[in-house]
């Protein structure tokens, strides 16, 4: 009888734990700002030395609270980001402009790290890639 009682106690505890796990996975989506990008990788292709190294990453706030980009930083000094500084309201879009210095010849792959108050991705890495060729 004692074994039966312990077995039934163990089974009921296991079922309770499983139910708790299921409840956690079925939580409602978090409220707050949600950031989505049109693209996270920009491929320049081949650029001539001294050519246009500008590109834009467009993002949208698909959440229900204002989205604020707190910091946007490049992986090196050859890449300069500028971004929307004011809060981006729900349903609206913002832009991160990236300028790559095209005076260095060769292949490149650089990153820009974006930090925000987004509940879905508070830290995102954007990438720019391409090749700079000498125009001689």
Buried (B, 14 or more C-beta within 10 A) or exposed (E): EEEEEEEEEEEEEEEEEEEEEEEEEEEEEEEBBBBBBEEBEBEBEEBEEEBEBEBEBEBBBBBBBBBBBEEBEBBEEBBBBEBBEEBBBBEEBBEBBBBBBBEEEEEBEBBBBBBBBBBBBEEBEBBBBBEBBEEE
